[in-house]
Amino acid sequence: MLNGSWVRKVFCIVFCVVFCNTMFLPFAIAESGDEYLLPPPLSVEMKQEESMFRRMSVRDFTNDTVTDEELSTILWAACGFQSDGDRTIPGINTTFAGIIYVLKEDAAYIYNPVNHSLVFFKAGDWRDEVGWQYVAPIQLGLCYDTTLADSCFGGAELGQIGQNIQLMANALGLGTVVCGQIPPAIEPLGIPENQEGMIVMPLGHPISVYDFRNRPLWFSTFPRLKTSPISLSTALETRNESTSFHGTLSKAEISQFLWCTYGFSPYVDRSDQERNSIIRHRVVPSAHGYYPFKMYAVTENGVFYYQPNLLVKFNRYQVDFIGLPIVTYLFKKVTGDYRQEIAEASGQPSIASAPLIILPVLDIEMTRPPGKDDLSGEEDRRFWYFEAGAAAQNVLLEATAWNLSAALILPDDIPALQSVLYLDEESLPLFLLPIGT
């Protein structure tokens, strides 16, 4: 039988072991890179197009918890693996440089899409230091690996990721907003030297409940928008790219694809958010609301420029604060079939047979509007690639929803493309998006 002295010694030893293990647990986890499997993603039944109709920026959040199931679904949508081994995003030239840091109350984690898990990165609550713009239960830090992509192509991939996060968050009744940060973004977290932080996206439940009204007010020679039978989850699960493009597209299909790159929602927003006065949102976000892209459409009949809403243009705004009618049209710039020249300039002969090629063209002049911040510098170009990447992701999802083929192609010869499209040096084509059967 142990005497009192031995009991005290045993108790002290046990206490010290437990205390030390607890005290140094974060450091042990950080060294081992412990991995926590996420639950399977939820199946979201919201239609693909409706998730675009409802896309909006949310800046004010409740303290309600984002569940593990919700977080799992959003991270899988962002850049996870499909059941056949492909990804929910195309990346750039099948290179995947994007990295997502998940900042929770207890610690910072890295999303591992291969195992669909969270890998412990650093103990502590880093949400307010990294996501200082808006308070939310979770902050997502979007970075890219500088050994795999430069700032432009890294930005383009993060645009794909960020767009999927926005669509899925809204479909789950959550909210987020894209917060662009010029380096050293996310620096307080101490990310590795070969990573560049670019975007922070707060994630949580909106303080103002979503309240959308279907008010299309569509006045155009284009047919009205349609909703496909496919859900957002299915579109993400079955999204793919093609290397062959044929067939024809109807006027309605051409209208649908141009709209999903840069159009206005048929819904008006009545949720009365304190820090979001936009009434009719657009399908992608834009830095400072500049929306500096012109979407060019190339068909066998010519080269066209897409105008998302003539009324907004006449009011000299790129966003809609009062719920204006949608007056959209195509302006023909060049008559004739220039698809072969476009294919040669892109270094992709197969796209010459595509019935539709969309080119997001950055109008650099629009990135330095009078009296506003000048975002035309080379250091800002990554944000415009982000925007173009988001638009391209919409095209790929929309092609999947209508059982068509699409791809994201980098231009091989930008000056040649500018010549074919009759563009000046201030108009920069970033991608080619061929679409067909």
C-alpha positions in Angstrom: 0.0 0.0 0.0 1.4 3.4 -1.0 2.0 6.0 1.7 1.0 9.6 1.4 4.5 10.7 0.2 4.4 8.3 -2.8 0.8 9.3 -3.7 1.9 12.9 -3.8 4.9 12.0 -6.0 2.8 10.0 -8.4 0.2 12.7 -8.6 2.9 15.3 -9.3 4.4 13.2 -12.1 1.0 12.6 -13.7 0.0 16.3 -13.4 3.3 17.4 -15.0 3.0 14.9 -17.9 -0.6 16.0 -18.6 0.2 19.7 -18.3 3.3 19.6 -20.5 1.6 17.5 -23.1 -1.3 20.1 -23.2 1.1 23.0 -23.1 3.2 21.8 -26.0 0.5 20.1 -28.0 0.2 22.9 -30.6 4.0 22.7 -31.3 3.8 18.9 -31.7 0.9 19.3 -34.1 2.7 22.0 -36.1 5.7 19.8 -36.5 3.8 16.7 -37.4 1.4 18.5 -39.8 -1.6 16.6 -38.3 -4.4 16.1 -40.8 -8.1 16.3 -40.0 -10.5 14.6 -42.5 -13.5 16.7 -43.4 -16.9 15.2 -43.7 -18.3 14.4 -47.2 -19.5 17.5 -49.1 -23.3 18.2 -48.9 -25.3 17.8 -52.1 -26.6 21.2 -53.1 -29.8 21.1 -55.2 -29.8 24.8 -56.2 -29.7 25.1 -60.0 -26.4 26.1 -61.6 -27.8 29.4 -63.1 -29.6 30.4 -59.9 -26.3 30.3 -58.0 -25.1 32.9 -60.5 -28.4 34.9 -60.3 -27.8 35.1 -56.5 -24.0 35.9 -56.5 -23.4 38.9 -54.4 -20.8 40.3 -51.9 -21.6 40.0 -48.2 -19.6 42.0 -45.6 -21.5 41.7 -42.4 -21.9 38.4 -40.6 -23.5 36.9 -37.5 -21.6 35.0 -34.9 -23.3 31.7 -35.9 -21.0 28.8 -36.5 -20.1 27.6 -39.9 -20.6 23.8 -39.6 -17.9 21.3 -40.6 -20.3 20.0 -43.3 -20.8 23.5 -44.8 -17.0 24.2 -44.7 -16.4 20.9 -46.3 -18.8 21.6 -49.1 -17.3 25.1 -49.8 -13.7 23.8 -49.8 -14.5 20.9 -52.1 -16.3 23.3 -54.5 -13.4 25.7 -54.4 -10.8 23.3 -55.8 -11.6 19.8 -54.7 -11.4 16.5 -56.6 -14.3 15.0 -58.5 -15.0 11.3 -58.2 -13.2 10.6 -61.5 -10.0 12.3 -60.3 -10.4 15.7 -62.1 -10.8 18.9 -60.2 -13.7 21.3 -59.8 -11.5 24.0 -61.5 -9.3 23.7 -64.6 -6.3 25.5 -63.2 -4.0 27.1 -65.8 -2.6 24.6 -68.4 -3.5 21.8 -65.9 -1.2 23.4 -63.3 -2.6 23.9 -59.9 -0.8 26.5 -57.9 -3.6 27.7 -55.6 -3.5 27.2 -51.8 -6.3 27.9 -49.3 -5.6 28.8 -45.7 -8.5 28.2 -43.4 -8.5 30.4 -40.3 -10.6 29.3 -37.5 -10.9 30.3 -33.8 -8.4 27.7 -32.6 -5.8 27.7 -35.4 -4.9 28.2 -39.0 -5.1 25.2 -41.4 -4.3 24.4 -45.0 -6.9 22.7 -47.2 -5.6 19.5 -48.7 -7.8 18.7 -51.7 -6.2 15.3 -52.3 -7.4 13.9 -49.0 -10.2 16.5 -48.5 -8.8 17.4 -45.2 -7.4 20.3 -43.1 -3.7 20.2 -42.3 -2.7 22.0 -39.1 -0.5 25.0 -39.9 -0.3 27.2 -36.8 -2.0 27.5 -33.5 -3.9 30.6 -32.4 -6.7 32.8 -33.7 -5.4 34.7 -36.8 -8.7 35.7 -38.2 -8.6 39.4 -37.1 -5.0 39.9 -38.2 -5.4 38.4 -41.7 -9.1 39.1 -42.3 -9.0 42.6 -40.7 -11.5 44.1 -43.2 -14.5 42.2 -42.1 -15.2 40.1 -38.9 -16.4 36.6 -39.7 -16.4 33.1 -38.0 -14.0 31.8 -40.7 -11.4 33.6 -42.9 -10.2 32.0 -46.1 -6.7 33.1 -47.3 -6.1 32.5 -51.0 -2.4 32.1 -52.0 -0.5 30.7 -54.9 2.8 28.8 -55.2 5.2 31.1 -56.9 7.3 28.2 -58.2 4.2 27.0 -60.2 2.7 30.2 -61.4 3.4 33.9 -61.8 1.2 36.5 -60.3 -1.1 36.7 -63.3 -1.7 33.0 -63.8 -1.8 32.5 -60.0 -4.4 35.2 -59.9 -6.4 33.6 -62.7 -6.6 30.3 -60.8 -7.6 32.0 -57.6 -10.3 33.7 -59.6 -11.7 30.2 -60.4 -11.4 29.2 -56.8 -13.0 32.4 -55.5 -15.9 32.2 -57.9 -16.7 28.6 -56.8 -16.5 29.7 -53.1 -19.0 32.6 -53.8 -21.5 30.4 -55.7 -21.4 27.6 -53.1 -21.5 29.9 -50.1 -24.6 31.6 -51.4 -26.3 28.3 -52.3 -25.8 27.2 -48.6 -27.2 30.4 -47.2 -23.8 31.7 -46.2 -22.0 34.7 -47.5 -18.6 36.0 -48.5 -16.8 38.8 -50.2 -13.5 39.0 -52.2 -11.0 41.2 -50.4 -7.9 41.8 -52.6 -4.7 42.5 -50.8 -1.5 43.7 -52.5 1.5 41.8 -51.0 2.4 41.3 -48.2 -1.1 39.9 -47.9 -1.6 37.2 -45.3 1.9 38.0 -44.1 1.0 37.9 -40.4 0.4 34.2 -40.7 4.0 33.6 -41.7 3.4 31.7 -44.9 6.4 30.1 -46.7 8.6 32.2 -48.9 7.5 30.4 -52.1 3.8 31.4 -51.5 2.2 34.7 -52.3 -1.0 35.8 -50.5 -3.5 37.7 -52.7 -7.1 37.3 -51.5 -8.9 37.0 -48.2 -12.6 35.9 -48.1 -14.5 36.1 -44.8 -17.1 33.4 -44.5 -20.2 33.3 -42.3 -24.0 33.7 -42.1 -25.2 37.1 -43.4 -26.7 39.5 -40.9 -29.3 40.5 -43.5 -31.3 37.5 -44.8 -31.1 37.0 -48.5 -34.2 38.4 -50.2 -34.2 38.2 -54.0 -37.1 39.1 -56.3 -37.2 37.8 -59.9 -37.5 41.1 -61.9 -35.8 40.3 -65.2 -37.1 43.4 -67.1 -35.3 42.0 -70.1 -35.4 44.3 -73.2 -33.2 42.8 -75.8 -33.1 41.0 -79.2 -31.4 38.2 -77.3 -33.7 35.5 -75.9 -34.3 35.6 -72.1 -32.0 33.6 -69.8 -32.9 30.0 -69.1 -32.3 27.7 -66.1 -30.7 24.3 -66.9 -31.9 21.1 -65.1 -28.5 20.6 -63.5 -27.6 21.6 -59.9 -24.5 23.5 -58.8 -23.1 20.4 -57.1 -23.6 18.3 -60.2 -22.0 21.0 -62.4 -18.9 21.1 -60.2 -18.7 17.3 -60.0 -18.9 16.8 -63.7 -17.1 19.9 -65.0 -14.5 19.1 -67.7 -12.6 20.6 -70.5 -12.4 19.7 -74.2 -9.9 19.9 -77.0 -12.4 19.6 -79.8 -15.1 22.0 -80.7 -17.8 21.6 -83.4 -21.4 22.1 -84.2 -23.5 25.2 -84.0 -25.0 27.2 -81.2 -28.4 28.8 -81.1 -28.8 32.5 -80.5 -30.2 31.6 -77.1 -27.1 29.6 -76.2 -24.8 32.4 -77.4 -26.8 34.8 -75.2 -26.5 32.5 -72.2 -22.7 32.2 -72.5 -22.1 35.9 -72.9 -24.3 36.7 -70.0 -22.5 34.3 -67.7 -19.2 36.0 -68.3 -20.2 39.5 -67.3 -24.0 40.0 -67.2 -26.5 41.3 -64.7 -28.7 39.2 -62.6 -32.4 39.0 -63.5 -33.0 39.1 -59.7 -33.1 42.3 -57.7 -31.7 42.3 -54.2 -34.0 43.5 -51.4 -32.0 42.1 -48.5 -31.1 45.6 -47.3 -27.4 45.0 -46.5 -25.9 48.0 -44.7 -22.6 47.9 -46.7 -23.9 46.8 -50.0 -26.2 49.2 -51.9 -26.1 47.3 -55.2 -29.6 46.2 -56.2 -29.0 44.2 -59.4 -25.7 42.3 -59.0 -23.4 41.0 -61.7 -22.3 37.4 -62.2 -18.7 38.1 -61.1 -17.1 40.5 -58.6 -14.8 43.3 -59.7 -12.1 45.2 -57.9 -13.6 48.6 -56.8 -16.6 47.8 -59.0 -14.6 48.9 -62.1 -15.7 46.0 -64.4 -13.0 46.9 -67.0 -13.5 44.0 -69.3 -15.0 43.9 -72.7 -16.2 40.5 -73.7 -15.6 39.8 -77.4 -17.5 37.0 -79.2 -16.1 35.5 -82.4 -18.4 33.4 -84.6 -18.5 32.5 -88.3 -20.4 35.8 -88.9 -17.9 38.2 -87.4 -16.3 39.7 -84.3 -18.7 41.2 -81.8 -18.5 43.2 -78.6 -20.9 42.3 -75.8 -22.7 45.1 -73.9 -24.2 43.7 -70.6 -26.6 46.6 -70.1 -26.8 49.7 -72.2 -28.7 51.6 -69.5 -25.8 51.2 -67.0 -23.4 52.4 -69.6 -25.4 55.5 -70.2 -25.5 56.2 -66.5 -21.7 55.9 -66.4 -21.8 53.3 -63.7 -20.6 49.7 -64.0 -23.0 48.5 -61.3 -26.8 48.9 -60.8 -27.9 50.7 -57.7 -31.6 51.0 -58.5 -32.6 47.8 -60.4 -32.6 49.1 -64.0 -34.0 47.0 -66.8 -31.5 44.9 -68.7 -30.9 46.1 -72.2 -28.2 43.9 -73.6 -26.9 43.7 -77.2 -24.0 42.7 -79.5 -22.1 45.4 -81.4 -20.5 44.0 -84.6 -16.9 45.2 -84.9 -15.8 43.1 -87.9 -17.8 41.2 -90.5 -16.4 37.8 -91.7 -15.1 34.6 -90.2 -11.9 35.2 -88.3 -11.9 32.0 -86.3 -8.9 30.6 -88.2 -6.8 33.7 -87.5 -7.9 33.6 -83.8 -6.8 29.9 -83.7 -3.4 30.7 -85.2 -2.8 33.5 -82.8 -3.7 31.3 -79.9 -1.6 28.3 -81.1 -4.6 26.1 -80.8 -5.7 25.0 -84.4 -8.7 23.0 -83.0 -10.6 26.1 -81.9 -11.0 27.3 -85.5 -14.1 25.0 -85.7 -15.7 26.3 -82.5 -19.0 27.9 -83.1 -18.3 30.5 -80.4 -15.0 31.9 -79.0 -15.3 34.4 -76.1 -12.3 36.6 -75.3 -12.1 38.6 -72.1 -10.3 41.7 -73.1 -9.0 44.0 -70.4 -9.5 47.7 -71.2 -6.6 49.2 -69.3 -8.0 52.7 -69.5 -11.0 51.6 -67.4 -8.7 50.5 -64.6 -7.7 54.1 -63.9 -11.0 56.1 -63.9 -10.8 59.8 -63.3 -10.9 60.7 -59.6 -10.5 57.1 -58.4 -7.7 54.7 -57.5 -5.4 53.9 -60.4 -5.2 50.0 -60.7 -3.6 50.0 -64.1 -0.1 49.1 -62.9 1.6 45.7 -63.4 1.4 45.0 -59.7 -2.4 45.2 -60.0 -2.7 43.0 -63.1 -3.2 39.9 -60.9 -6.6 41.2 -59.8 -7.8 41.6 -63.3 -6.6 38.0 -64.1 -8.6 37.0 -61.0 -11.7 38.6 -62.5 -11.2 37.0 -65.9 -10.6 33.6 -64.1 -14.0 34.0 -62.4 -15.7 34.7 -65.7 -14.0 31.7 -67.3 -15.1 29.4 -64.5 -18.7 30.5 -65.1 -18.4 29.6 -68.8 -17.0 26.1 -68.0 -19.8 25.4 -65.5 -22.4 26.7 -67.9 -21.1 24.5 -70.7 -21.4 21.5 -68.4 -24.9 22.5 -67.4 -26.0 22.4 -71.1 -24.0 19.4 -72.1 -21.6 21.4 -74.3 -17.8 21.6 -74.4 -15.6 24.5 -73.3 -12.0 25.2 -72.4 -9.7 27.9 -71.0 -6.8 28.6 -73.4 -4.0 31.1 -72.9 -3.2 33.2 -76.0 0.1 32.3 -77.7 0.5 35.7 -79.5 -1.3 38.6 -77.9 -0.2 41.2 -80.5 -1.5 38.9 -83.3 -4.9 38.7 -81.4 -5.0 42.4 -81.0 -4.4 42.8 -84.7 -7.2 40.4 -85.6 -9.6 42.1 -83.3 -8.5 45.6 -84.2 -7.5 46.4 -80.7 -5.0 49.0 -79.5 -2.2 48.4 -77.0 -4.5 49.4 -74.1 -6.8 46.4 -74.8 -5.3 43.2 -73.6 -6.9 39.8 -74.4 -6.3 37.5 -71.4 -7.9 34.2 -72.4 -9.7 32.4 -75.2 -12.9 30.4 -74.2 -13.9 28.2 -77.1 -17.4 26.7 -76.8 -19.1 24.0 -78.9 -20.4 20.4 -79.0 
